[in-house]
Amino acid sequence: MLNLVENHSSPRTAAFFDLDKTVIAKSSTLTFSKSFYQGGLINRRAVLRTAYAQFVFLAGGADHDQMERMRAYLSSLCRGWNVEQVKEIVAETLHDLIDPIIYDEAASLIEEHHTAGRDVVIVSTSGAEVVEPIGELLGADRVVATRMVVGDDGCFTGEVEYYAYGPTKAEAIQELAESEGYDLERCFAYSDSATDVPMLQSVGHPYAVNPDRALRREALARGWPILDFHRPVRLKQRLPAPRRPALVAAAAVGAAAATAGLVWFASRRRAAAS
């Protein structure tokens, strides 16, 4: 059991959680690929590719160069997608798809941090159409996520306004610390990926959760604790009603973008293997 007791006379603190493979057992955006297909946003071939991408992601994830190539491709597939339609699809399928893949250990940590008086912040490369509803489900106080430009017609223009990845996650955490008065030396952070080392470095209590090989090496070298989360649970059965129902989006959007990038990554991996 982690010692998460907070002295309530001390400065404000927070716990920052990566989402995919840290709080939930799969990729948040890829989990909705079948729903996006049923809603007419992607075709059958894309569904098959996302299934493969989910396998690749679970097997080891994407390194920095692959993520950067994904970002370069993000804009094309989701251009023209109606934002409200994406939100409706996520809302309709959220409980069926996400509830069963919440890690019990992560749910317990969120409860304990809230009990200790800390804010809980989800910091994810995925977009707000997926991350914000999951954050509400978890009882998170804030969300930091990828944000894409939405045109006057209510559709994605294909331009990425903010990409919540690597150093930009750490920058967002620093900005939140300044605006909310968090003492980062007393804050906690959790992630599975070496690409989140800047985020983990930004707090006084970093934890590697189900780490990829690179993060495991980094954690061992730095003496960071390593946690093993492996028990998915239905969140609606595991957690009480969120203590703070109003979620604040610090930076949001672009579920389509993250899905698009991973579809492309999967096709590249398949082509390289053939």
Secondary structure, DSSP 8 states (H G I E B T S, - for coil): -------TTS-B-EEEE--BTTTBSS-TTGGGHHHHHHTTSS-HHHHHHHHHHHHHHHHT---HHHHHHHHHHHHHHHTT-BHHHHHHHHHHHHHHHHGGGEEHHHHHHHHHHHHTT-EEEEEEEEEHHHHHHHHHHHT-SEEEEEEEEE-TTSBEEEEEEE---THHHHHHHHHHHHHHTB-GGG-EEEES-GGGHHHHHTSSEEEEES--HHHHHHHHHHT--EE----EE-HHHHS-S-SS---EEEE---HHHHHHHHHHHHHHHHHHH-
